[in-house]
Amino acid sequence: MALQDQSYVQRELEFPGALSQGASGAATKRVQEWLGYHGNGTPVDGKFGPATGRALAEFARRKQLGFSGVLDEALWEALIEPLARIVALPAVAPSKPYAQAVRWFAEQHLAAHPIELGGANRGPWVRLYMKGSQGDAMLWCAGFVSFVLRQAAEAVGGAPPIAGSFGCDELAAQAKQVGRFVAGRSVTGGRDIAAPGGCGIFLVRKTASDWIHTGFAFDGDRDSFLSIEGNTDRKGSSNGFEVARRSRRTSANDFIRLH
């Protein structure tokens, strides 16, 4: 089944109904999450009160949409547009070799700026990357990588070179099984990390058999590389709150070749 048809994806996109003041529950939380994403923050408490109504009214005004106090489908579609656009990307993917397609998709996600909403490791973007799951323990860097790998594979008409996982150690094990694992200390040039114009996957090494963070690596050499990674921040945390671009030291990481 295609990614965009998966039930956990469709749950994020489906209209939650005509909500208004007095509504409560998960549907209201979804609206509050998206209001926060768009800069109209209100507590994500599942209670549709005056603050949520005011935030929706302001969002509707900026989008030049009508708002009579009730969430309608047009307003909902405006709220979720960034995620809907990302999910629909395979329909407009450029014709590229797989590793280059992975980089292109990663850059589209980066441009949408996925962030946590409603608490640590929570919100619609986390649920997208973690197949509907969220919560304190749901570190989502590997989920982000796995989602993009599959999205790019669907676009070019094939299967990802590794199956994907929510865990960094499992990604490393999968890469070793198919001969795509590259130890960072052995990297001699950019082709060890990514073919020109393409990208690979980096794994932050804690020990020789334990990896604690992952993301996409490109434009690298034996000293450093650029990255696009999820569940990080501008300090490079392995449990941050966003998808971000960073630069990292080659020798501190191991790699998975995609070319």
C-alpha positions in Angstrom: 0.0 0.0 0.0 1.3 3.4 -0.9 2.4 5.7 1.9 -0.3 8.3 1.3 -3.0 5.5 1.6 -1.7 4.2 4.9 -4.3 4.6 7.7 -2.0 6.5 10.0 -1.4 9.1 7.2 -5.1 9.4 6.4 -5.9 10.0 10.1 -3.8 13.1 10.0 -5.5 14.4 6.9 -9.2 13.6 7.5 -11.5 16.4 8.5 -12.3 16.0 12.2 -15.8 17.5 11.9 -17.5 20.9 12.4 -15.9 21.8 15.7 -16.9 24.9 17.7 -16.7 26.2 21.3 -17.5 23.5 23.8 -16.0 20.7 21.7 -13.3 18.6 23.4 -11.1 15.6 22.8 -8.5 14.4 20.3 -10.1 16.2 17.3 -9.8 19.6 19.1 -6.2 18.7 20.0 -5.4 18.2 16.3 -6.7 21.6 15.5 -4.7 23.2 18.4 -1.5 21.5 17.2 -1.8 23.0 13.8 -2.7 26.4 15.1 0.6 26.2 17.0 2.5 25.2 13.9 1.2 28.3 12.0 2.1 30.7 14.8 -1.4 31.0 16.3 -0.5 29.1 19.5 -3.0 28.1 22.1 -2.8 25.4 24.8 -3.0 21.9 23.3 -5.4 20.7 25.9 -8.3 19.3 23.8 -10.7 21.9 25.0 -12.2 24.3 22.4 -12.7 27.5 24.4 -12.4 31.2 23.7 -8.7 31.1 23.2 -8.9 28.3 20.6 -11.7 30.2 18.9 -9.7 33.4 18.8 -6.6 31.6 17.4 -8.7 30.0 14.7 -10.3 33.4 13.8 -6.8 35.0 13.5 -5.6 32.1 11.4 -8.7 32.4 9.1 -8.1 36.1 8.8 -4.5 35.7 7.7 -5.6 33.0 5.1 -8.5 35.2 3.9 -11.0 32.5 4.8 -14.4 33.0 6.5 -14.9 31.9 10.1 -18.2 31.9 11.8 -17.0 30.2 15.0 -17.1 26.7 13.5 -14.2 24.8 11.9 -15.2 23.9 8.3 -13.4 21.8 5.7 -11.8 24.8 4.0 -10.2 26.0 7.2 -9.1 22.5 8.1 -7.4 22.0 4.7 -5.6 25.3 5.2 -4.3 24.2 8.6 -3.0 20.8 7.3 -1.8 22.0 3.9 2.0 21.6 4.8 1.6 18.0 5.7 -0.8 17.2 2.9 1.7 18.7 0.4 4.5 16.5 1.8 2.4 13.4 1.6 1.4 14.1 -2.0 5.0 14.7 -3.2 5.4 11.3 -5.0 2.9 12.6 -7.6 5.3 15.4 -8.5 8.7 13.8 -7.9 11.4 14.7 -10.4 13.0 11.9 -12.5 16.2 11.2 -10.6 18.4 8.3 -9.5 17.4 7.0 -6.1 20.0 8.7 -3.9 19.3 12.0 -5.6 15.6 11.5 -5.1 16.2 10.9 -1.4 18.0 14.1 -1.1 15.3 16.0 -3.0 12.6 14.6 -0.7 14.6 15.3 2.4 14.9 18.9 1.2 11.2 19.2 0.7 10.6 18.0 4.3 13.1 20.5 5.5 11.4 23.3 3.7 8.1 22.4 5.4 9.9 22.6 8.8 8.3 19.7 10.7 8.3 20.4 14.4 7.0 18.8 17.6 3.6 20.2 18.7 1.8 19.6 22.0 4.8 18.3 23.9 8.0 16.3 23.5 7.9 13.8 20.6 4.3 14.7 19.9 2.2 16.2 17.1 1.2 15.4 13.6 4.7 15.4 12.1 5.9 12.9 14.7 2.9 10.7 14.1 3.5 10.8 10.4 7.1 9.6 10.8 6.3 7.1 13.6 3.3 5.4 11.9 0.8 7.0 14.2 2.7 6.8 17.5 3.9 9.6 19.7 5.1 10.2 23.3 8.2 10.8 25.4 9.9 7.6 24.3 9.2 8.1 20.6 12.5 9.4 19.4 11.7 10.0 15.7 15.0 10.6 13.9 15.1 7.0 12.4 11.3 7.3 11.6 12.0 10.4 9.6 14.8 8.7 7.7 12.7 5.6 7.0 9.7 7.6 5.8 11.8 9.6 3.3 13.5 6.4 2.1 10.2 4.8 1.3 8.7 8.0 -0.2 11.7 8.3 -2.6 11.5 4.6 -3.5 7.8 4.9 -4.4 8.6 7.9 -6.5 11.3 6.2 -8.6 9.4 2.9 -8.7 11.3 0.5 -6.5 12.0 -0.7 -3.0 14.2 1.1 -0.4 17.7 -0.4 -0.1 17.0 -1.1 3.5 13.7 -1.8 5.1 13.8 1.1 7.6 13.2 1.1 11.3 12.4 3.4 14.3 15.8 2.5 15.8 19.3 3.5 14.8 20.8 0.2 15.7 18.4 -1.6 13.5 19.2 0.7 10.6 22.9 -0.2 11.0 22.1 -3.9 11.2 20.1 -3.7 8.0 22.9 -1.9 6.2 25.5 -4.4 7.3 23.3 -7.3 6.0 23.3 -5.8 2.5 26.9 -4.4 2.4 26.0 -0.7 2.6 27.5 0.1 6.0 30.6 2.4 6.0 32.6 3.0 9.1 33.2 6.7 9.5 36.9 6.3 10.4 37.4 4.6 7.0 35.9 7.4 4.9 38.4 8.8 2.4 36.2 10.9 0.2 32.7 12.1 -0.6 31.8 9.0 -2.6 32.1 7.0 0.6 29.3 9.1 2.0 27.2 10.0 -1.0 27.5 10.1 -4.7 27.7 13.6 -6.2 24.2 15.2 -6.0 22.9 12.4 -3.9 23.0 11.5 -0.2 23.6 8.8 2.3 22.5 8.2 5.9 24.7 9.1 8.9 24.6 7.3 12.2 26.0 9.0 15.3 28.3 6.5 16.9 28.2 6.0 20.7 30.1 2.7 20.6 31.1 0.3 17.9 27.7 -1.4 18.3 25.5 1.4 19.5 24.2 4.4 17.5 22.1 7.2 19.0 21.0 9.5 16.2 20.6 9.4 12.4 19.7 11.6 9.4 20.8 12.2 5.8 24.3 13.1 4.9 25.5 14.8 1.7 28.3 17.0 0.3 30.8 15.2 2.5 34.5 14.4 2.7 36.8 12.7 5.1 36.5 15.7 7.5 32.8 16.9 7.5 29.5 16.7 5.8 26.1 18.5 5.7 23.0 16.9 7.0 19.2 17.0 7.1 17.9 15.3 10.2 14.8 15.0 12.3 14.3 15.1 16.1 17.2 17.5 16.4 17.7 21.2 16.9 20.4 23.9 16.2 22.6 22.4 18.8 22.5 19.0 17.2 20.6 17.2 19.9 19.5 13.6 19.4 16.2 14.5 21.1 15.4 17.9 19.8 12.1 19.2 18.3 12.5 19.8 14.6 13.8 18.8 11.2 17.0 20.9 10.6 20.0 21.2 8.4 23.4 20.9 10.2 27.1 20.2 9.5 28.8 17.3 11.3 32.2 15.8 11.7 32.8 12.7 9.6 34.8 10.6 12.0 32.2 10.8 14.8 29.7 9.0 12.6 29.2 5.8 10.5 27.3 5.8 7.3 24.8 3.9 5.1 25.4 4.1 1.3 22.3 4.7 -0.8 24.1 4.8 -4.2 
